[in-house]
Amino acid sequence: MPTEQAGMLFVFGFFLLIVVVIVAVIFYFATTAKAKASAAREEGYRELAAKANLDAAEVKASLAEIKGRLASVERMLKEVD
């Protein structure tokens, strides 16, 4: 093998190695970014679920209050009859 061809083969091999390393780094950062986005999305869902739970408790309390008022109105109506 002539020296020029060996040199070109070395240069192409070196560039191939650099390309492989760059692709691996890009893949690593893309995977990391995807994992961070997924964690942030899951945290958002957790916050939404907690807020929905609090809202449901408020609705339940309001419904209990309304039922109590309705019962007192029914008693008053029965007393009037």
C-alpha positions in Angstrom: 0.0 0.0 0.0 1.5 3.3 -1.0 2.1 6.0 1.7 -0.5 8.4 0.2 -3.2 5.8 0.4 -2.3 4.9 3.9 -2.4 8.5 4.9 -5.8 9.0 3.3 -7.1 5.9 4.9 -5.9 7.2 8.3 -7.6 10.6 7.7 -10.9 9.0 6.6 -10.8 6.7 9.6 -10.1 9.6 11.9 -13.0 11.6 10.5 -15.2 8.6 10.8 -14.3 8.2 14.5 -15.0 11.9 15.0 -18.4 11.6 13.3 -19.3 8.5 15.5 -18.3 10.4 18.7 -20.4 13.4 17.6 -23.4 11.3 16.8 -23.1 9.5 20.2 -22.9 12.8 22.0 -25.9 14.2 20.2 -27.8 11.0 21.0 -26.8 11.2 24.6 -28.0 14.8 24.9 -31.2 14.1 23.1 -32.0 11.2 25.4 -31.2 13.4 28.4 -33.4 16.2 27.2 -36.2 13.8 26.5 -36.0 12.4 30.0 -36.0 15.9 31.5 -39.1 16.8 29.5 -40.8 13.6 30.6 -40.0 14.3 34.2 -41.3 17.9 33.9 -44.5 16.6 32.2 -45.1 14.1 35.0 -44.6 16.8 37.7 -47.2 18.9 35.9 -49.6 15.9 36.0 -48.9 15.4 39.7 -49.7 19.1 40.4 -52.9 18.9 38.3 -54.0 15.8 40.2 -53.3 17.5 43.5 -55.3 20.5 42.4 -58.2 18.3 41.2 -58.2 16.5 44.5 -58.5 19.8 46.4 -61.2 21.0 44.1 -63.1 17.7 44.6 -62.9 18.2 48.4 -64.3 21.8 48.0 -67.2 20.5 45.8 -67.9 17.8 48.4 -68.0 20.3 51.2 -70.3 22.6 49.2 -72.6 19.8 48.4 -72.8 18.8 52.0 -73.7 22.4 52.9 -76.3 22.5 50.2 -77.8 19.2 51.4 -78.0 20.6 54.9 -79.7 23.8 53.8 -82.2 21.8 51.7 -83.0 19.6 54.6 -83.7 22.7 56.8 -85.9 24.1 54.0 -87.8 20.9 53.8 -88.4 20.9 57.6 -89.6 24.5 57.4 -92.0 23.6 54.6 -93.3 20.6 56.5 -93.9 22.8 59.6 -95.9 25.3 57.5 -98.2 22.6 56.1 
